[in-house]
């Protein structure tokens, strides 16, 4: 590519390897010839811009030396292949996502399984509707505070990777690597695996439970492969699919929330105001412990509220569209979640909610419409988890893409497919890790279920009587979780705890960068700074302390996985330097 300046105009010219006179550009002609001066590299070429002569039929002879060129001279790399220059090749990701798709990513990345599978367990943890609905509102407020902070960071650094990029700029590559390491190899695969299993489980329930566990695992793996392929063939295809799925599942969730109220004049057993005042004995004794455990479940339902930021390099006008997507998306989520909880608790009493466990949504529609309602809710959960899987595969590989581009991990992770313009290798790695996790959990569960139940029962009793179990009890606790069919809860709690650590560091990065880069370009500034990030950090510190005490298995496992990334980072850097 040759850039030719003429006054205030600028023209770009492609060279060919043969000696030729190019087409006229304005009132100039561009000549191209190999250089004949020993002072210039032989791999370079020069262009001579000369005024056209009148009449137009007269054409000057092509210049053969630098002295022959009386116009402006520009140098360019000689292209001896006879093909278009390398600038025609894809150099990065393409900005193809508009504000509607960006908002759909926020909503679709969050609405997955939490709003359907967590309310029953939340009822057992607290037992009072007032506390439960207050924590749901509080969790939404936390997401808004975080969104205000992440909007400033996303506008400053509209690059693929999102939180990875913010941590890198604020604290350096080691901290950013730990986030990427946790997300790539444990956090996101756990989410994708759990969502895939939930999708297949709901499908089996809709069919009457006819699918065997082995077949369900194979179907979950197939689902991951198909969704990865959709996102590999193009970000726009993945984005369009996400928008369609998000509209469908958000509509279904809204219907779930309003249908019980619409049916009040027609069906006797719909909303019962007395259900809101029913109580059960909570599993947690103190109010602080209840709020902490409920908030852990609630934040899984809200988890991914920042999901559009890793796609910042593929969003048009990111300084404007990303903040809008965050605010509108989180607002939609809060409204849907609050309405859904009023519907659940209006139809089911607190004891019924607790007994339903992971299937409160199905029990609500079953009470209203019988088996047909249960099948309908299974379809809603399938659509919801399907959209969440797609969003995870759409935005999570951009973190590995950013890591590969920074050369803190394998460079192939930063490569962009020449045709599809997507991080193909990063998407493939993410899907592969998800499949490995699904298989590992399935095998571990099969092994535990075939063992004697007595040691597991003893471990369960120890977990109930010990606030902070010693290290030697952690393995029995894991076995107890597997046997008691709480894999979903274990994985989701781990995801929330480990992700919360980096959410805190990301919000803190707003303050750090205000001091380190006071003159940096900030198209959007956090509203209410420094009160907003400070309030977020204070609440999250308290939240993390509560989880560390009440959920020692998940918290210690999360910290161990993060710490494991430290030697990996330095080992990779050492071997990279040796090469």
C-alpha positions in Angstrom: 0.0 0.0 0.0 1.5 3.4 -1.0 0.2 6.6 0.5 0.5 9.6 -1.9 0.0 13.1 -0.5 -1.3 15.8 -2.8 -2.1 19.0 -1.1 -4.7 18.2 1.6 -5.8 15.1 -0.2 -4.4 11.6 0.4 -4.5 8.7 -2.0 -3.6 5.0 -1.5 -2.0 3.1 -4.4 -1.4 -0.7 -4.7 1.9 -1.5 -6.4 2.5 -4.4 -8.7 5.8 -6.1 -9.3 6.0 -5.3 -13.0 7.1 -1.9 -14.3 4.0 0.1 -15.1 2.2 3.4 -15.1 -0.9 3.2 -12.8 -4.2 4.8 -13.5 -4.4 8.5 -13.1 -5.3 9.8 -9.6 -6.9 13.2 -9.8 -4.4 15.4 -11.7 -1.4 13.2 -11.1 0.1 10.0 -12.4 1.8 7.4 -10.3 4.8 5.6 -11.7 6.4 2.6 -10.2 9.9 1.3 -10.8 12.6 -0.7 -9.1 15.2 1.6 -7.6 18.5 1.8 -9.4 20.5 3.5 -6.6 22.8 1.4 -4.5 22.0 3.7 -1.6 18.4 2.3 -1.4 17.5 -1.2 -0.4 16.6 -3.4 -3.3 13.4 -4.5 -1.6 12.0 -1.0 -1.7 10.3 0.9 -4.5 9.5 4.5 -5.2 6.6 6.3 -6.7 6.8 9.5 -8.7 3.8 11.8 -8.7 3.8 14.1 -11.8 1.2 16.4 -13.3 -0.6 15.0 -16.3 0.3 16.6 -19.6 -2.1 18.0 -22.1 -3.2 16.6 -24.3 -4.2 13.5 -22.4 -3.0 11.2 -25.1 0.6 12.2 -24.3 2.1 10.1 -21.6 5.5 10.7 -20.0 7.9 7.8 -20.1 8.1 6.0 -16.8 11.0 7.3 -14.7 13.9 4.8 -14.2 15.9 6.6 -11.6 15.2 8.8 -8.6 16.6 11.8 -10.4 14.0 11.3 -13.1 11.1 11.9 -10.7 10.5 15.6 -10.2 7.4 15.2 -8.1 7.0 13.9 -4.5 8.6 10.6 -3.7 7.1 8.0 -1.4 8.7 4.7 -0.4 6.9 1.4 -0.1 7.8 -2.2 0.4 8.2 -4.0 -2.9 5.5 -6.6 -3.5 7.1 -9.2 -5.8 4.3 -11.7 -5.6 2.1 -9.9 -7.9 -0.7 -10.1 -5.4 -2.4 -7.5 -3.3 -0.4 -6.2 -0.3 -0.7 -7.7 3.1 -3.0 -5.0 4.3 -5.8 -6.8 2.6 -5.4 -9.6 5.1 -7.4 -9.4 8.3 -5.4 -7.6 10.9 -7.9 -7.9 13.8 -11.5 -8.3 15.0 -14.3 -6.6 13.1 -16.7 -4.1 14.8 -19.9 -5.7 13.8 -22.1 -5.5 17.0 -24.5 -2.6 17.4 -26.2 -1.3 20.6 -29.2 -3.8 20.4 -26.9 -6.8 20.1 -24.7 -5.4 22.9 -27.7 -5.1 25.2 -28.8 -8.6 24.2 -25.4 -9.9 25.2 -25.7 -8.3 28.7 -29.2 -9.7 29.3 -28.5 -13.0 27.5 -25.2 -13.6 29.3 -27.0 -13.3 32.7 -30.3 -15.0 32.3 -29.4 -18.6 32.3 -30.2 -21.0 35.1 -29.9 -18.9 38.3 -33.4 -17.3 38.2 -35.0 -20.7 37.7 -32.8 -23.1 39.8 -31.8 -20.9 42.7 -35.0 -19.5 44.3 -36.0 -22.7 46.0 -32.6 -23.1 47.6 -32.6 -19.5 48.6 -36.0 -20.0 50.4 -34.4 -22.7 52.5 -31.4 -20.5 53.4 -33.5 -17.6 54.8 -37.1 -18.6 55.1 -38.5 -15.0 55.0 -39.8 -13.4 51.8 -38.8 -9.9 53.0 -35.1 -10.8 53.4 -35.1 -12.7 50.1 -36.6 -9.9 48.0 -34.4 -7.3 49.7 -31.2 -9.3 48.8 -32.4 -9.7 45.1 -32.8 -5.9 44.9 -29.4 -5.4 46.7 -27.7 -7.7 44.2 -29.1 -5.7 41.3 -27.9 -2.5 43.0 -24.4 -4.0 43.2 -24.4 -4.8 39.5 -25.4 -1.2 38.7 -22.5 0.1 40.8 -20.2 -2.3 39.1 -21.6 -1.3 35.7 -20.9 2.4 36.4 -17.3 1.6 37.0 -16.8 -0.9 34.2 -18.4 1.5 31.7 -15.5 4.0 32.3 -12.9 1.2 31.9 -14.6 -0.1 28.7 -14.7 3.4 27.2 -11.0 3.9 28.0 -9.9 0.5 26.6 -12.4 -0.7 23.9 -10.3 -3.9 23.3 -11.1 -7.6 23.3 -10.6 -9.1 26.7 -12.6 -6.8 28.9 -11.7 -7.2 32.6 -8.4 -8.8 31.5 -7.4 -5.6 29.8 -8.4 -3.4 32.7 -6.4 -5.5 35.2 -3.4 -5.5 32.9 -3.4 -1.7 32.6 -3.9 -1.2 36.3 -1.7 -3.9 37.9 0.4 -5.4 35.2 0.3 -8.7 33.2 0.8 -11.1 36.2 -2.5 -10.1 37.8 -4.3 -10.0 34.4 -2.9 -13.5 33.7 -4.3 -14.9 36.9 -7.8 -13.6 35.9 -7.5 -15.1 32.4 -6.1 -18.3 33.8 -9.0 -18.7 36.2 -11.6 -17.8 33.7 -10.3 -19.9 30.8 -9.5 -23.1 32.7 -12.0 -23.1 35.6 -14.5 -20.4 35.7 -16.1 -20.2 32.3 -15.8 -23.9 31.6 -17.6 -24.5 34.8 -20.4 -22.2 33.7 -20.6 -23.6 30.2 -20.5 -27.2 31.6 -23.2 -26.5 34.2 -25.4 -24.7 31.7 -25.1 -27.5 29.2 -26.0 -30.2 31.7 -28.9 -28.0 32.9 -30.1 -27.7 29.3 -30.1 -31.5 28.7 -31.6 -32.2 32.1 -34.5 -29.9 31.3 -34.9 -31.6 27.9 -35.0 -35.0 29.6 -37.6 -33.7 32.2 -39.8 -32.4 29.3 -39.6 -35.9 27.8 -40.5 -37.6 31.0 -37.0 -38.4 32.2 -36.3 -41.0 29.5 -32.7 -40.0 28.8 -30.0 -42.0 30.6 -27.1 -40.2 32.4 -24.6 -41.3 29.8 -26.8 -40.0 26.9 -27.3 -36.7 28.7 -23.5 -36.3 29.0 -23.1 -37.0 25.3 -25.9 -34.6 24.4 -24.3 -31.9 26.6 -20.9 -32.4 24.8 -22.7 -32.2 21.4 -24.4 -29.0 22.4 -21.0 -27.4 23.3 -19.5 -28.4 20.0 -22.4 -27.0 18.0 -22.4 -23.7 19.8 -18.7 -23.3 19.5 -19.0 -23.9 15.7 -21.7 -21.2 15.4 -19.4 -18.7 17.1 -16.4 -19.7 15.0 -18.1 -19.0 11.7 -18.6 -15.4 12.6 -19.2 -13.0 15.5 -22.1 -11.5 13.6 -23.8 -14.9 13.4 -23.2 -15.5 17.1 -24.4 -12.0 17.9 -27.6 -12.4 15.9 -28.3 -15.8 17.4 -27.8 -14.2 20.8 -30.2 -11.4 20.1 -32.9 -13.8 18.9 -32.4 -16.2 21.9 -32.3 -13.3 24.4 -35.6 -11.9 23.1 -37.3 -15.3 23.3 -36.1 -16.1 26.8 -36.6 -12.6 28.2 -40.2 -12.8 26.9 -40.7 -16.2 28.5 -39.3 -15.0 31.8 -41.7 -12.0 31.7 -44.6 -14.3 31.0 -43.6 -16.5 33.9 -43.6 -13.4 36.1 -47.0 -12.0 35.0 -49.1 -15.1 34.1 -49.9 -16.0 37.7 -51.3 -12.5 38.2 -53.2 -12.5 35.0 -54.9 -15.8 35.9 -56.2 -14.5 39.3 -59.8 -13.9 38.0 -59.9 -17.3 36.2 -58.0 -19.8 38.3 -58.6 -20.4 42.0 -55.0 -21.5 42.9 -52.9 -18.7 41.6 -51.5 -15.8 43.7 -52.1 -16.1 47.4 -51.1 -13.0 49.3 -50.8 -15.1 52.5 -47.8 -17.0 50.9 -45.7 -13.9 51.2 -45.9 -14.1 55.0 -45.2 -17.8 55.4 -41.8 -18.8 56.9 -39.7 -21.8 57.4 -36.8 -22.5 59.8 -33.7 -21.2 57.9 -30.6 -23.2 57.5 -28.5 -20.2 58.5 -29.0 -18.9 62.0 -27.7 -15.3 61.9 -29.0 -12.6 59.6 -25.6 -11.7 58.3 -24.9 -15.4 57.4 -28.3 -15.6 55.7 -27.7 -12.5 53.6 -24.2 -13.7 52.7 -25.4 -17.2 51.5 -28.4 -15.7 49.7 -26.3 -13.1 48.0 -23.9 -15.9 46.8 -26.8 -17.5 45.1 -28.3 -14.2 43.8 -24.9 -13.2 42.3 -24.8 -16.4 40.4 -28.1 -15.4 38.9 -26.6 -11.9 38.1 -23.2 -13.3 37.2 -22.0 -12.0 33.8 -23.5 -8.5 34.0 -20.3 -7.2 32.6 -20.3 -9.8 29.7 -20.3 -7.2 26.9 -17.0 -5.7 27.9 -14.8 -8.6 26.5 -16.5 -7.8 23.1 -15.5 -4.1 23.2 -13.2 -4.5 20.2 -16.2 -5.8 18.2 -18.8 -3.2 19.2 -19.4 -0.2 17.1 -18.9 3.2 18.9 -17.9 1.4 22.2 -17.6 4.6 24.2 -21.3 5.2 23.7 -22.8 1.7 23.1 -21.1 -0.2 25.9 -22.3 2.1 28.8 -25.8 2.1 27.4 -25.8 -1.7 27.0 -24.7 -2.1 30.6 -27.3 0.2 32.1 -30.2 -0.9 30.0 -29.3 -4.5 30.3 -28.9 -4.5 34.1 -32.1 -2.5 34.4 -34.0 -5.1 32.4 -32.5 -7.9 34.6 -33.5 -6.3 37.9 -37.1 -5.8 36.7 -37.4 -9.4 35.4 -35.8 -11.0 38.5 -37.9 -9.1 41.0 -41.1 -9.9 39.1 -40.2 -13.5 38.8 -39.7 -13.8 42.6 -43.0 -12.2 43.4 -44.6 -14.8 41.1 -42.8 -17.8 42.6 -43.6 -16.8 46.2 -47.1 -15.7 45.4 -48.0 -19.2 44.0 -45.9 -21.4 46.3 -45.6 -21.1 50.1 -42.2 -20.8 51.7 -42.3 -24.5 52.6 -43.2 -25.5 49.1 -40.4 -23.3 47.7 -37.9 -25.0 50.1 -39.1 -28.5 49.1 -38.9 -27.7 45.4 -35.2 -27.0 45.6 -33.7 -26.6 42.2 -37.2 -26.9 40.5 -39.2 -24.1 42.0 -40.1 -22.7 38.5 -41.4 -26.1 37.4 -43.4 -26.6 40.6 -45.0 -23.2 40.1 -46.2 -23.9 36.6 -47.2 -27.4 37.5 -49.4 -26.1 40.2 -51.0 -23.7 37.7 -51.3 -25.9 34.6 -50.4 -29.5 35.6 -47.8 -31.5 33.6 -48.2 -29.2 30.7 -47.0 -26.4 32.8 -44.0 -28.4 33.9 -43.0 -29.2 30.3 -43.5 -25.5 29.4 -41.1 -24.4 32.1 -38.6 -27.0 31.0 -38.7 -25.5 27.6 -38.1 -22.0 29.1 -35.1 -23.2 31.0 -33.7 -24.9 27.9 -34.0 -21.7 25.9 -32.5 -19.7 28.8 -29.5 -22.0 29.3 -29.0 -22.2 25.5 -28.7 -18.5 25.2 -26.3 -18.3 28.2 -24.1 -21.0 26.7 -23.9 -19.1 23.4 -23.0 -15.9 25.2 -20.3 -17.5 27.2 -18.8 -18.9 24.0 -19.2 -15.6 22.4 -17.4 -13.4 24.9 -15.2 -15.7 27.1 -12.8 -16.7 24.3 -11.9 -13.0 23.8 -10.1 -13.2 27.1 -7.8 -16.0 25.8 -7.5 -14.0 22.6 -6.2 -11.0 24.5 -3.8 -13.3 26.5 -2.4 -14.8 23.3 -2.0 -11.3 21.7 -0.1 -10.1 24.8 2.1 -13.2 24.6 1.5 -14.1 28.2 0.2 -17.5 27.1 0.3 -19.4 23.8 0.4 -17.0 20.9 -2.0 -19.2 18.9 -4.7 -18.1 21.3 -4.4 -14.6 19.8 -4.7 -15.6 16.2 -7.7 -14.5 14.1 -9.1 -16.8 11.4 -8.4 -15.4 8.0 -11.9 -16.0 6.7 -14.2 -15.9 9.7 -12.3 -13.0 11.5 -12.9 -14.7 14.9 -10.5 -16.1 17.5 -11.0 -19.6 16.4 -8.3 -21.2 18.5 -9.5 -19.4 21.6 -13.1 -20.6 21.1 -11.8 -24.1 20.5 -9.8 -24.2 23.7 -12.8 -22.9 25.7 -15.1 -25.5 24.3 -12.5 -28.3 24.9 -12.1 -27.2 28.5 -15.8 -27.2 29.0 -16.1 -30.8 27.6 -13.2 -31.9 29.8 -15.0 -30.5 32.9 -18.4 -32.2 32.0 -16.6 -35.5 31.5 -14.6 -35.2 34.7 -17.7 -34.4 36.8 -19.6 -37.2 35.2 -16.9 -39.7 35.9 -16.3 -38.5 39.4 -20.0 -38.6 40.2 -20.2 -42.2 38.9 -17.3 -43.2 41.0 -18.7 -41.6 44.2 -22.1 -43.1 43.7 -20.6 -46.6 43.5 -18.8 -46.2 46.8 -20.0 -46.9 50.3 -22.3 -44.2 51.6 -21.1 -44.2 55.3 -17.9 -42.1 54.8 -19.9 -39.6 52.8 -22.6 -39.4 55.4 -20.0 -38.8 58.1 -18.5 -36.0 56.0 -21.9 -34.4 55.6 -22.4 -34.5 59.4 -19.0 -32.9 59.9 -19.9 -30.1 57.4 -23.0 -29.3 59.4 -21.3 -29.1 62.7 -18.0 -27.4 61.7 -17.8 -23.8 60.7 -14.3 -24.0 59.2 -13.4 -27.6 58.5 -9.7 -28.6 58.6 -7.9 -29.4 55.3 -8.2 -33.2 55.8 -12.0 -32.9 55.6 -12.2 -31.1 52.3 -12.0 -34.3 50.2 -14.8 -36.0 52.1 -16.9 -32.8 51.7 -16.4 -32.9 47.9 -17.5 -36.5 47.9 -20.5 -35.6 50.0 -21.5 -32.9 47.5 -21.2 -35.3 44.6 -23.3 -37.9 46.3 -26.0 -35.5 47.4 -26.4 -34.3 43.8 -25.2 -30.8 44.4 -22.7 -30.5 41.6 -24.5 -27.5 40.1 -24.4 -25.7 43.4 -20.8 -26.5 44.0 -19.7 -25.3 40.5 -21.8 -22.1 40.6 -20.6 -21.1 44.1 -17.0 -21.6 43.0 -17.6 -19.5 39.9 -19.1 -16.6 41.9 -16.4 -16.6 44.6 -13.5 -16.7 42.2 -15.1 -14.1 39.9 -15.9 -11.8 42.8 -12.2 -11.4 43.6 -11.5 -10.0 40.1 -14.7 -7.9 40.1 -13.3 -6.2 43.2 -9.9 -5.7 41.5 -11.6 -4.4 38.4 -13.6 -1.8 40.2 -10.5 -0.8 42.2 -8.8 -0.3 38.9 -11.0 2.7 38.3 -9.4 4.4 41.3 -5.9 3.1 40.5 -6.0 4.4 36.9 -7.3 7.8 38.1 -4.0 8.2 39.9 -1.7 6.4 37.4 -3.2 7.9 34.3 -4.9 11.2 35.4 -4.7 12.6 31.8 -5.9 9.4 30.1 -8.8 9.7 27.6 -12.1 8.9 29.4 -15.0 9.3 27.0 -17.2 8.2 29.9 -16.5 8.9 33.6 -18.0 6.9 36.5 -21.0 8.8 37.9 -20.6 9.4 41.7 -16.8 8.8 41.8 -15.3 8.0 44.2 -18.3 7.1 46.3 -19.6 4.5 43.8 -16.5 2.4 43.5 -15.8 2.7 47.3 -19.3 1.5 48.2 -18.9 -1.4 45.8 -15.6 -2.4 47.3 -16.8 -2.2 51.0 -19.8 -4.3 50.3 -17.8 -6.9 48.4 -15.2 -7.2 51.1 -17.9 -7.9 53.6 -19.5 -10.4 51.2 -16.2 -12.3 50.5 -15.6 -12.6 54.3 -19.1 -14.1 54.8 -18.5 -16.6 52.0 -15.1 -17.5 53.3 -16.6 -18.4 56.7 -19.9 -20.0 55.5 -18.6 -21.8 52.4 -15.1 -22.9 53.2 -14.9 -25.6 50.4 -15.8 -23.3 47.6 -13.7 -20.4 48.8 -10.6 -22.3 49.5 -10.9 -24.2 46.2 -11.2 -20.9 44.3 -8.2 -19.5 46.0 -6.2 -22.6 45.3 -7.0 -22.5 41.6 -6.0 -18.8 41.4 -2.7 -19.5 43.3 -2.0 -22.3 40.9 -1.7 -19.8 38.1 1.3 -18.0 39.7 3.9 -20.7 38.9 2.2 -21.3 35.5 2.7 -17.7 34.6 6.4 -17.5 35.5 7.1 -21.0 34.0 5.6 -19.9 30.7 7.5 -16.6 30.7 10.8 -18.5 31.5 10.4 -21.0 28.6 9.2 -18.3 26.3 12.4 -16.3 27.0 14.5 -19.4 26.4 13.0 -19.9 23.0 
